[in-house]
């Protein structure tokens, strides 16, 4: 009988310790949402390209762009800056940049991206690669996430560039 009493006493102590940790020990702890929202954004924007100052290491372009982003989890203004280099990967464009999506209420998040595309004589270029969420403000203050990014660029039409982002966004909050 004393063995059963010891086991039940140990179980009750374990339950009490767990309850203390859950109720009293979570202050300042971060929690993630179990099922993160999907990122499914489309950005339509215009770009301005200028010759990159590093004609040896990059031999490409400095590119800035502005337009709109629509989809999940955000809709708002898209703004970006990037380096599109032709000297870093033989036979390819290497595109590294950052973009900010700003909602009408001021909430925003910033991403970084790394894309590549073959160097061809075609006027259409289809860069693909990945993006990561760097930081956010407002609703997105503690957001993280990443995914894939695909773009469509007509080298003769800088007013109609499209980028599609697909991935995940995870929110954290403090208790």
Secondary structure by P-SEA (a helix, b strand, c coil): caaaaaaaaaaaaaaaaaaaaaccccccccccccccbbbbbbbbbcccccccccccccccccccbbbbbbccccccbbbbcccccccccccbbbbbbbbbbbcccccbbbbbbbbbbccccccbbbbbbccccccccccccccccbbbbbbbbccccccbbbbbbbcbbbbbbcc
